[in-house]
Amino acid sequence: MLELFLENAPLALLTVGLVLMVLEAISPGAHLVVIGVALVAAGLIGTVFGIGAPLVLAVLTLVFGVAATYVYREFDFYGGKGTAQTTDSTSLAGATGYVTETVTSRSGEVKLEKGGFSPYYSARTTDGTIEEGEEIIVLDPGGGNVLTVESMEAISQDEIDRALAREAAKQRETESQTEDESLREPEKSS
């Protein structure tokens, strides 16, 4: 069994590397792609040039692993510089973006400003329709599969904002009446 593995070591490295890369594609953020790239590169070199010596393949894997780590960190495939990690769906709550396909209670699509590797998400609204191009905010990430969003215009003023605006209007009205009364009173001379 060991002899069979040693004879086909480059092919085994290639296969395991491809499997790890597929697993990374299915579940991003596990950093399996770095190891996968190293194994695939060493396996390809071993297969093409007929290198079967375990020590040489180990050194090749190490060299390609260091190179893959450098490239992975330098290009930061999963987001902005310094973030280099994926996050869970709860981090999408409060995220902003815009509508790319009209959002209704049954269908729609949005693009989030900080949506990660693929910033496009299916979206629904609780009521009404949000037209293409409108700015949105995520109310409920819903596990990340389908987001519940609301138009920024619709929530730009909530009940507290409306109450504060009413109070400010009353205050201006009171000040205006006070100014009018002071202008009507005749000046008293001493």
Salt bridges, closest charged atoms under 4 A:
GLU159 OE1 - ARG162 NH2 3.59
GLU159 OE2 - ARG166 NH2 3.52
